[in-house]
């Protein structure tokens, strides 16, 4: 079959889908040279009678099935983070239920899981740091009680009330002293969330980096690693070279991940990536190749995926989740293309069509005919096929 794809200029072009999907076998040897976590999306309940600003309605069976898919390929799951639409459709009540269910599922299947702890239960204006601290403490305790590793997420509330670097140093120091096990510190840039502009007390990234490193230097035994989501490969490499011994760097750079994971003669990055949601089986296969020491073959597998990732994460970057869920639908991981918060409307039809074309070219769809059929049905609904 052929598919007519709409372009940004309003024209249609013909695409012939692949006949074969590059299906990678589940299971296999554990990943050993890198720790790799996929930030996973949530599947909405398409029949819920709700609105974009209403409570999140989640299809729990499909959501947990997708996590089992990632674990089956040997990846860890980074739960209730921005890929799961945390703070962009997934409310605090939904996040609590998601972490509870996913942590239980991880225990049942022996999968690795890390969960985000933030302050998103604070939905109104925040008056002081004490309120932010109490919110963080509540979420830190909840994640630890679930048995998952803690990812200390960046806080919109903290960004709003902090007066400077000293407030970040005091608050993060307090939380790290309370943590029972080493945590992952997450630095999420404003391209993913504009409310986080000036995090760590400065809009100057060099100054912010110094504060970030000071937090880690004062509590190296409580920091398993740092997740850097700034889409700046050079800055990430410079930062990881300054980390204390034993503190890992988890790349969150969806533009430069192959080179950062491959590393150089002075080190490498592990991974905690949203793009590894649609790339899960391929990413796991590539890391197993890297485990053999074959960096060149690893790059040959992963480098071609960067064009798709850059497309999904193009500005406004925070809407990348739409493309991730769209590809999950085309790949057969869920029966519909709807999202909590109505975010399935956040990308244009030409954007989605190009995402399909790139993913099909990579062989990401186990059933290319199903993917093409589903895309055609979407184009027809939107009036893209005339």
ABEGO torsion letter per residue (X at the ends): XBBBBBBAAGBBBBBBBBABBBBBBBEEBBBAABBBBBBBBBBBBAABBBBAABBBBBBAAAAAAAAAAAAAAGBBBBBGBAAAGBGBGBBAAAAAAAAAAAAAAAAAAGBBBBBBBBAAABABBBABAAAAAAAAAAAAAAAAAAGBBBBBBBBAAAAAABAEAAAAAAAAAAAAAABABBBBBBBBBAAABAAABGBGGBABAAAAAAAAAAAAAABAAABABBBBBAGBAAAAAAAAAABBBGBBBBBABAAAAAAAAAEBAAEBBBBBBAAAAAAAAAAAAAAAAAAAGBAAAAAAAAAAAAAAAAAAABOBAAAAAAAAAAAAAAAGABABBBBBGGAAAABBAAAAAAAAAAAAAAGABABAAAAAAAAAAAAAAAGABX
